[in-house]
Amino acid sequence: MDNKNSKVNKVVLAYSGGLDTSIIIKWLMDKYQCQVICLAADLGQEEDLEKIKDKALQIGATKAYVEDLRQEFLVRYCFPSLWANAVYEGKYPLATALGRPLIAEKLVEIAEREGADAVVHGSTGKGNDQVRFDVSIMALNSELRIIAPVREWEFKSREEEIDYAKKHNISVPVTKEKPYSIDMNLWGVSIECGVLEDPWVEPPQDAYLITQSPQNAPQKSLYLELSFEEGNPVAIDGKSYSPVDLLKKLNQLGGAYGIGRFDMVENRLVGIKSREIYEAPGATILLTAHKELESLVLDRETMHFKEGIATKYAELVYYGLWHSEFREALDAFSKVLQKQVTGQVRMKLQPGYCHCVGRKSPFSLYNEDLATYTQRDIFDHKGGEYFCKLWGLPLKLSAQNKIKKSKE
Ligand code: ARG
């Protein structure tokens, strides 16, 4: 494990095309005289990855992979998280946290294929993402060395990084960059830094990328019928969509209504609190609808038990423990129950929020003849009396004891 001093010949770097990871290519070549292979992973961040690939090669990477991981990301990572109804601290649907272990998986795959001796990522030493990368890599290949240059390099500020980039002919985006740190994929956008660092300051409109302000949303509500099969969303208004197209469509529709914006102070794994804002219109619509469908098809005890697991699942994902047997076991639990989570949910989109206005399923446990207060009612009301007698029996016994004691 302690291979810090061994020679590094070839590394695989998670490359985003941004300033940090661009400098990292050069920095690695300088420091280790090693070959740098880059991976630009497409999780739906809507960037020109071929351009990013060219940039990597131009800076000096020996090879650059572009991998479209969008479908895999949704099917293997986001949908299981949806089955669990996982959101961190009641708000964050975990877009970034779900993306990292998949990127780590691909980094390790490429490192093994290319015979590389280290894997490199651009995360800082005080964030959650370093944990997700490091722990995932450790879990998948314990022999690989992990290098996180930002944790150890000499640059103290963005200005110093820019100087270094200029010195080495690395193009620095000339456009006036937004003062935020942004991570985007199909499950959502995470935005931090800049004025957001003051938790008292309202996030400015220009901090949001894929949702518009609810104030500017259409006043007319929009109804959507979502179809689920075994817990997975498969169609909108009767029309089938691939997972990628479905999320794109819901992000676009939900975004127009300003749905799925979250402003929160969250507890990071490394012990500090951070203020972050999130946009997750598609994920929010799906999480709301999925939960509603579960309420129709799962019995009470299963549902209540599952509610507790949702929090634990979100913690596991947030804490970087995706590649653990614990997470696999929770997925196995959800998977059994999702067999019944098939049906339709009618969602109403309004400025700033969405809610369910109808649900149906062939596995529905709802029986109108049992629930109705009309003449059609078939519920055994007499049975109710005996039910109460037995249900309350322990409390009755205890009450009788109290009376006995008070008389002693
Ligand atoms: N706080 C979020 C998480 O830990 C997002 C982290 C990445 N955010 C960013 N803007 N780069 O999952």
Boltz pocket constraint, residues with backbone or C-beta under 6 A from the ligand:
constraints:
  - pocket:
      binder: B
      contacts: [[A, 94], [A, 96], [A, 97], [A, 128], [A, 129], [A, 181], [A, 182], [A, 183], [A, 190], [A, 191], [A, 192], [A, 276], [A, 318]]
      max_distance: 6.0
